[in-house]
Amino acid sequence: MTMPLTIEWKLVTEGTEKRVVDQDNHFYVKLEGYKLFPMHERIEIRRHQESDQIGFGEIVELTWKDNQTICTYQLLSLYSVN
C-alpha cells in the first residue's frame, strides 16, 4: 500500500498547536496526512495558509502515525500573538 507524502517548507498550524509541558517555547501540532519538514532548520510559522507569517520555528521531532503527522517544534521568534 502506498503512503502519500508532501514536503513542506512552512508550518501552518490552523491555531491547533498545543504547548509541550516542561519545555520552554516548544509546541506540537497534529496535521492530517503524512508531511515531511526540514529538521533543525529555521522555517516560517503561520496560523493559516494565506495569512501572514507569525514567526519562525525549528522542527525538533516528527511522528507519522494513522495518516497523521505530529510535528513538535521550538518557537524561535514571534512577531505577534494575534
C-alpha positions in Angstrom: 0.0 0.0 0.0 1.4 3.4 -0.9 1.8 6.3 1.6 1.1 9.8 0.2 3.7 12.2 1.4 4.1 16.0 1.0 7.2 18.0 1.6 6.5 21.3 3.4 8.7 24.4 3.8 6.4 26.3 6.2 4.3 25.1 9.2 0.6 26.1 9.1 -0.9 25.4 12.5 -4.5 26.4 11.9 -4.5 27.6 15.5 -4.4 24.0 16.8 -1.0 24.0 18.4 -0.5 22.8 22.0 2.3 23.7 24.4 4.7 20.9 25.4 4.7 20.8 29.2 8.1 21.3 30.8 9.9 22.6 27.7 10.2 26.3 27.1 8.8 27.6 23.8 8.0 24.0 22.5 4.7 23.2 20.8 3.2 20.4 18.9 0.5 20.2 16.2 -1.3 17.3 14.6 -1.6 17.6 10.9 -3.7 15.4 8.5 -1.7 13.2 6.2 2.0 12.5 6.1 4.2 15.6 5.9 7.9 16.0 5.7 9.6 19.1 7.1 13.3 20.1 7.2 14.6 19.2 10.6 16.6 21.6 12.8 16.3 24.4 10.2 14.5 27.8 10.7 11.1 27.7 9.0 8.1 30.0 8.8 5.2 29.5 11.2 1.7 30.6 10.0 -1.7 30.3 11.5 -3.5 29.8 8.2 -2.2 29.1 4.7 -2.9 32.5 3.3 -2.2 34.6 6.5 0.9 36.5 7.3 3.8 34.8 9.0 3.6 34.9 12.8 7.2 33.9 13.5 10.0 31.4 13.0 10.4 27.9 14.4 12.6 24.8 14.3 11.2 21.3 13.9 12.7 19.1 16.5 10.5 15.9 16.1 8.2 14.3 13.5 6.0 11.3 14.2 3.9 9.7 11.5 1.0 7.5 12.6 -2.5 6.7 11.4 -2.4 9.1 8.4 -1.4 11.9 10.7 1.8 13.9 11.3 2.6 15.0 14.8 5.1 17.9 14.5 7.0 19.2 17.6 8.7 22.5 17.1 10.5 25.1 19.1 9.3 28.7 18.6 12.4 30.8 17.9 10.7 34.2 17.3 7.2 35.6 17.4 6.0 38.7 15.6 2.5 38.9 17.0 0.3 37.0 19.4 -2.8 37.7 17.3 
